[in-house]
Amino acid sequence: MKLKNISSKIVNVGSVVMMPGDERDFFKADVDTPAIHALCKREILELIKERSAAAETAEDDPEEGTEEDPVEDNKENPAGREKAPKKANGRKKTAE
């Protein structure tokens, strides 16, 4: 799902900063929060529900609608978030 900042204000969605006019992909769980719905109601953010390219081609020609959804490929890191490196548990391995 995409959110677009349609206001003239800077908006933070989680750890993502959205400048006026920015449009970003987010997980459904990030978008389905009371705070995001309130910002959409106040016309600060706009929720853009995209139709996948696979769904559009499936309607045009049912035999060619087997392409993968480009939005699905981006679900692991939709907002460009960097993954934090894993921390060591702080214990040294002992020789047995």
Z-matrix of the N, CA and C atoms (Angstrom, degrees):
N
C 1 1.444
C 2 1.525 1 108.24
N 3 1.286 2 115.28 1 147.68
C 4 1.455 3 120.15 2 -179.56
C 5 1.514 4 109.99 3 -113.69
N 6 1.319 5 114.27 4 145.54
C 7 1.456 6 121.79 5 171.82
C 8 1.514 7 107.91 6 -119.00
N 9 1.326 8 116.00 7 140.79
C 10 1.457 9 120.95 8 177.23
C 11 1.521 10 108.34 9 -124.43
N 12 1.323 11 115.55 10 132.20
C 13 1.458 12 121.27 11 176.66
C 14 1.522 13 107.49 12 -82.73
N 15 1.328 14 116.60 13 106.38
C 16 1.463 15 120.71 14 -177.75
C 17 1.524 16 111.91 15 -99.66
N 18 1.330 17 117.41 16 5.68
C 19 1.459 18 120.90 17 179.18
C 20 1.524 19 109.88 18 -95.46
N 21 1.303 20 115.59 19 -177.69
C 22 1.464 21 120.86 20 175.75
C 23 1.524 22 110.57 21 -101.19
N 24 1.324 23 116.63 22 12.31
C 25 1.462 24 122.62 23 -178.05
C 26 1.530 25 110.40 24 -107.41
N 27 1.340 26 115.73 25 157.75
C 28 1.451 27 121.87 26 173.19
C 29 1.522 28 107.66 27 -83.92
N 30 1.337 29 117.08 28 132.68
C 31 1.460 30 121.98 29 -176.20
C 32 1.526 31 108.81 30 -124.44
N 33 1.334 32 116.25 31 134.32
C 34 1.463 33 121.32 32 173.44
C 35 1.517 34 108.79 33 -99.72
N 36 1.318 35 115.84 34 130.23
C 37 1.462 36 121.91 35 173.62
C 38 1.519 37 105.04 36 -120.43
N 39 1.314 38 116.38 37 102.44
C 40 1.461 39 120.28 38 -172.75
C 41 1.517 40 108.24 39 65.97
N 42 1.309 41 117.08 40 -123.74
C 43 1.462 42 120.58 41 178.46
C 44 1.531 43 112.13 42 -100.59
N 45 1.322 44 116.58 43 9.09
C 46 1.465 45 121.67 44 -177.84
C 47 1.523 46 109.23 45 -99.17
N 48 1.322 47 115.46 46 128.21
C 49 1.467 48 121.41 47 177.71
C 50 1.520 49 107.94 48 -95.26
N 51 1.329 50 115.54 49 126.65
C 52 1.466 51 120.49 50 179.19
C 53 1.522 52 109.28 51 -113.14
N 54 1.311 53 115.28 52 117.29
C 55 1.457 54 121.46 53 176.47
C 56 1.531 55 108.16 54 -79.61
N 57 1.329 56 117.78 55 162.43
C 58 1.470 57 119.60 56 177.44
C 59 1.528 58 111.31 57 -55.40
N 60 1.326 59 115.81 58 129.50
C 61 1.456 60 121.91 59 179.82
C 62 1.519 61 114.57 60 89.99
N 63 1.334 62 118.04 61 -9.68
C 64 1.466 63 120.92 62 179.58
C 65 1.516 64 111.16 63 -67.78
N 66 1.322 65 114.74 64 146.90
C 67 1.463 66 122.47 65 177.21
C 68 1.523 67 106.70 66 -131.83
N 69 1.344 68 117.46 67 123.45
C 70 1.465 69 121.16 68 -175.66
C 71 1.521 70 110.94 69 -135.01
N 72 1.346 71 115.02 70 153.74
C 73 1.465 72 122.33 71 174.31
C 74 1.521 73 109.34 72 -86.21
N 75 1.320 74 115.95 73 140.51
C 76 1.455 75 121.92 74 177.23
C 77 1.518 76 109.22 75 -138.14
N 78 1.330 77 115.24 76 158.42
C 79 1.457 78 120.77 77 172.33
C 80 1.526 79 108.84 78 -67.17
N 81 1.311 80 116.64 79 153.06
C 82 1.466 81 121.71 80 178.37
C 83 1.522 82 110.43 81 -60.51
N 84 1.335 83 117.68 82 -37.60
C 85 1.463 84 121.06 83 -179.95
C 86 1.530 85 111.85 84 -64.83
N 87 1.331 86 117.61 85 -33.00
C 88 1.465 87 120.77 86 177.74
C 89 1.525 88 111.47 87 -70.87
N 90 1.320 89 116.26 88 -32.99
C 91 1.467 90 120.98 89 -176.80
C 92 1.528 91 111.40 90 -81.63
N 93 1.325 92 117.85 91 -32.72
C 94 1.462 93 121.67 92 -176.94
C 95 1.527 94 112.00 93 -84.92
N 96 1.315 95 116.24 94 57.21
C 97 1.466 96 121.30 95 176.70
C 98 1.524 97 108.44 96 -121.51
N 99 1.325 98 117.38 97 153.36
C 100 1.464 99 119.57 98 179.14
C 101 1.529 100 113.26 99 -59.53
N 102 1.323 101 117.30 100 -35.06
C 103 1.465 102 120.44 101 -178.83
C 104 1.529 103 111.21 102 -65.26
N 105 1.327 104 117.04 103 -43.23
C 106 1.471 105 120.61 104 179.70
C 107 1.522 106 110.08 105 -67.19
N 108 1.328 107 117.43 106 -40.61
C 109 1.473 108 120.32 107 177.96
C 110 1.525 109 110.88 108 -63.37
N 111 1.324 110 117.30 109 -37.32
C 112 1.472 111 120.54 110 178.11
C 113 1.528 112 110.63 111 -66.31
N 114 1.326 113 117.25 112 -40.81
C 115 1.470 114 120.28 113 178.28
C 116 1.529 115 111.11 114 -67.03
N 117 1.310 116 117.39 115 -34.02
C 118 1.466 117 120.69 116 175.95
C 119 1.528 118 110.74 117 -68.53
N 120 1.336 119 116.84 118 -39.26
C 121 1.463 120 121.28 119 178.28
C 122 1.531 121 111.87 120 -64.08
N 123 1.342 122 115.64 121 -35.95
C 124 1.466 123 120.85 122 -179.54
C 125 1.524 124 111.74 123 -84.62
N 126 1.340 125 116.91 124 5.63
C 127 1.459 126 124.51 125 178.07
C 128 1.524 127 111.92 126 59.28
N 129 1.331 128 115.43 127 41.37
C 130 1.459 129 121.73 128 172.65
C 131 1.526 130 108.60 129 -97.92
N 132 1.333 131 115.50 130 -41.55
C 133 1.459 132 121.63 131 175.80
C 134 1.518 133 108.95 132 -116.55
N 135 1.328 134 115.45 133 152.63
C 136 1.460 135 121.07 134 175.95
C 137 1.523 136 107.83 135 -123.21
N 138 1.313 137 116.58 136 128.82
C 139 1.457 138 122.16 137 177.95
C 140 1.519 139 108.64 138 -87.51
N 141 1.328 140 115.57 139 122.96
C 142 1.459 141 121.08 140 -179.08
C 143 1.516 142 107.65 141 -111.55
N 144 1.324 143 115.91 142 112.12
C 145 1.461 144 120.67 143 177.47
C 146 1.515 145 106.85 144 -93.39
N 147 1.326 146 115.31 145 110.79
C 148 1.451 147 119.81 146 -177.83
C 149 1.519 148 110.73 147 -89.00
N 150 1.296 149 115.26 148 143.81
C 151 1.454 150 120.11 149 171.29
C 152 1.509 151 106.34 150 -91.59
N 153 1.286 152 116.12 151 135.66
C 154 1.455 153 119.74 152 -178.00
C 155 1.526 154 110.76 153 -70.81
N 156 1.298 155 116.22 154 154.30
C 157 1.463 156 121.50 155 178.12
C 158 1.522 157 110.39 156 -63.18
N 159 1.327 158 116.83 157 -33.59
C 160 1.466 159 120.63 158 179.33
C 161 1.525 160 110.86 159 -65.69
N 162 1.317 161 117.61 160 -38.44
C 163 1.459 162 120.99 161 -180.00
C 164 1.527 163 110.63 162 -68.41
N 165 1.329 164 116.69 163 -38.91
C 166 1.458 165 119.75 164 179.61
C 167 1.524 166 111.24 165 -67.11
N 168 1.326 167 118.24 166 -41.89
C 169 1.456 168 119.92 167 179.83
C 170 1.524 169 111.03 168 -71.89
N 171 1.336 170 117.11 169 -29.11
C 172 1.457 171 120.42 170 178.06
C 173 1.528 172 110.80 171 -65.96
N 174 1.342 173 116.06 172 -34.76
C 175 1.463 174 118.93 173 177.94
C 176 1.522 175 110.99 174 -71.04
N 177 1.344 176 116.62 175 -37.98
C 178 1.460 177 120.36 176 -178.83
C 179 1.525 178 111.64 177 -72.13
N 180 1.328 179 116.10 178 -46.89
C 181 1.460 180 121.96 179 -178.01
C 182 1.525 181 108.03 180 -144.46
N 183 1.317 182 118.25 181 103.32
C 184 1.459 183 121.04 182 -174.42
C 185 1.519 184 114.28 183 -59.29
N 186 1.313 185 118.99 184 -24.67
C 187 1.460 186 120.78 185 -178.80
C 188 1.516 187 112.46 186 -78.59
N 189 1.328 188 118.59 187 -23.91
C 190 1.457 189 121.31 188 -177.15
C 191 1.524 190 112.85 189 -98.98
N 192 1.294 191 121.31 190 7.13
C 193 1.449 192 123.92 191 -176.58
C 194 1.513 193 113.99 192 -87.20
N 195 1.315 194 118.15 193 34.72
C 196 1.458 195 120.69 194 -176.78
C 197 1.519 196 113.20 195 -100.84
N 198 1.326 197 118.46 196 4.85
C 199 1.459 198 120.67 197 178.96
C 200 1.526 199 109.63 198 -68.57
N 201 1.336 200 115.18 199 151.87
C 202 1.459 201 118.87 200 179.30
C 203 1.514 202 109.71 201 -76.35
N 204 1.312 203 115.50 202 151.71
C 205 1.448 204 122.88 203 -179.96
C 206 1.529 205 109.57 204 -72.58
N 207 1.346 206 119.05 205 121.77
C 208 1.458 207 119.99 206 -179.56
C 209 1.527 208 112.32 207 -64.24
N 210 1.320 209 118.35 208 -26.19
C 211 1.457 210 121.06 209 178.07
C 212 1.523 211 110.07 210 -70.25
N 213 1.335 212 117.24 211 -34.09
C 214 1.461 213 121.45 212 179.04
C 215 1.526 214 111.08 213 -61.17
N 216 1.336 215 117.09 214 -36.80
C 217 1.457 216 120.93 215 -178.88
C 218 1.522 217 111.62 216 -64.73
N 219 1.311 218 117.46 217 -24.95
C 220 1.457 219 122.07 218 -173.77
C 221 1.523 220 112.83 219 -99.56
N 222 1.337 221 118.95 220 7.13
C 223 1.459 222 120.95 221 -175.20
C 224 1.520 223 113.18 222 -69.91
N 225 1.329 224 117.98 223 -26.11
C 226 1.452 225 119.13 224 -179.04
C 227 1.519 226 111.49 225 -69.26
N 228 1.304 227 118.65 226 -33.61
C 229 1.453 228 122.14 227 -176.21
C 230 1.528 229 109.85 228 -144.45
N 231 1.348 230 119.17 229 64.62
C 232 1.450 231 120.97 230 -170.75
C 233 1.522 232 114.88 231 -69.87
N 234 1.304 233 118.55 232 -31.66
C 235 1.457 234 120.17 233 -174.74
C 236 1.524 235 111.49 234 -101.50
N 237 1.316 236 117.81 235 13.57
C 238 1.448 237 120.82 236 179.58
C 239 1.513 238 112.86 237 74.76
N 240 1.318 239 116.97 238 23.11
C 241 1.454 240 120.35 239 -178.57
C 242 1.521 241 110.50 240 -73.58
N 243 1.313 242 115.59 241 138.26
C 244 1.458 243 121.11 242 176.60
C 245 1.519 244 108.69 243 -81.63
N 246 1.319 245 115.79 244 139.94
C 247 1.453 246 119.45 245 176.45
C 248 1.522 247 108.91 246 -82.33
N 249 1.311 248 116.78 247 133.24
C 250 1.462 249 121.47 248 179.22
C 251 1.525 250 109.09 249 -74.09
N 252 1.332 251 117.17 250 142.22
C 253 1.461 252 118.60 251 177.16
C 254 1.516 253 110.43 252 -67.07
N 255 1.324 254 115.51 253 149.16
C 256 1.455 255 119.76 254 -179.79
C 257 1.523 256 109.44 255 -71.94
N 258 1.325 257 114.83 256 139.15
C 259 1.457 258 120.55 257 -179.45
C 260 1.518 259 109.74 258 -89.75
N 261 1.319 260 114.94 259 145.93
C 262 1.463 261 120.02 260 174.46
C 263 1.525 262 107.92 261 -75.11
N 264 1.319 263 116.90 262 154.27
C 265 1.453 264 118.89 263 -176.83
C 266 1.519 265 112.80 264 -79.08
N 267 1.335 266 118.81 265 -0.02
C 268 1.449 267 122.46 266 173.79
C 269 1.521 268 114.55 267 86.65
N 270 1.289 269 117.52 268 -2.23
C 271 1.457 270 120.51 269 179.53
C 272 1.517 271 110.63 270 -103.28
N 273 1.306 272 114.64 271 140.67
C 274 1.456 273 119.56 272 177.28
C 275 1.516 274 109.56 273 -87.83
N 276 1.287 275 115.21 274 143.33
C 277 1.469 276 118.93 275 177.79
C 278 1.532 277 108.28 276 -75.06
N 279 1.289 278 114.33 277 136.14
C 280 1.466 279 119.02 278 179.61
C 281 1.516 280 109.14 279 -105.58
N 282 1.313 281 114.81 280 144.57
C 283 1.474 282 119.16 281 178.74
C 284 1.510 283 108.82 282 -76.47
N 285 1.293 284 116.59 283 133.88
C 286 1.473 285 119.96 284 -179.23
C 287 1.497 286 110.49 285 -103.99
